[in-house]
């Protein structure tokens, strides 16, 4: 998600600046339902994020506060990681460390 589309910053003057600006905006955004992410397999990073990206695009076009979009994006990524780890743990339970 280009930060310029969220009116957070268009050009970076150093590595990671856009990510830091997105994170700062997210901290000021309101918590809401995470964006949709579809799973295609268990214990895999193979996720379908098209619905999430469509929703983000629609919100940007409709004028949703960029801070709220950034917050929802961050919350969605965090939930995606939690679900992935939980799925892997459940799938690998009893198999030992690999």
N, C-alpha and C positions, 0 to 999 in steps of 0.2 A: 504494500500500500504506500504509494508515494506520499510523503508528508505534505508536499505542495498541494495535493488535492484536498487536504484537510486544512489548508491555510495555516499550517504550523511552521513551515520553513521550506523554501524551495531549493536553495543551494546550501551545501555543507562546506564549511571552511576547514573541517578536520574529520578524520575517520570516526564514525559512530555518532556524529552530531545529530543526524536525523533521528536515530533511535533514541537518543537522550531527550530530544524535544518531544517525541511521541510519548515517551514514558512520563515526562513532566506534565504533559497535557492530560494523560490518563489519570494522574493522581488528583486532578481537579474535576474529573468527570463524575457523573452520577452512575451508581451501580444499577444494572438492569439485567434482564435475561441475556445469557451469552448467545452469540451468533450460532446458527446451526452448522454442525460438522458431521458428515456421514462417514461411518466406518465401513470399510469393505472387507477387512480381515481382522481376526484377533491377533494380538501381540505383534502388531506391524505398524509402521509409520505410514502405511498406505491409507490415507484419508482423503475424502472428497471434500474439498473446501469451496467448491463452486457456489453453493448456496450462501455460504458466509460472505464470499466476495461480492455476490450479487446484492445481498442485503446492505453491505457497506457502501457499495456504489450508489444504491438507491437512496440511502440516508444522506450521503454527501450531496447528491443532486437535489434532494428535497430540503436541504438547508439545516439538517440536524447539527446541533452544536458539535464542533470537531472534538472537543474534550470528551463528550459522551461517546462518540464513535471510538476514540482512542481507548477509553476505559473499557468499553465492551469488547474491543479487539483483544486487549491484554487479558481480560477475564476469560475470554474464549480460549486463548492459547494456553492459559494456566489450566483450565478445565480439560483441554485436550491432552495435556501432559499427564494430569492426574488419572484420566481414564485409560491412557495408554499403559502407564505403570501398573495400575490395578489389574488390567487385562493380562499383562505379562505375568504378574505375580500369581494370578488365579490359574493361568495356563501352565505355569511351570511349578506350581506347588507340588512338593514331593519329589521333584526331579533333581534336587540338589543344585549347587551352583555350576554354571557353565560359562 
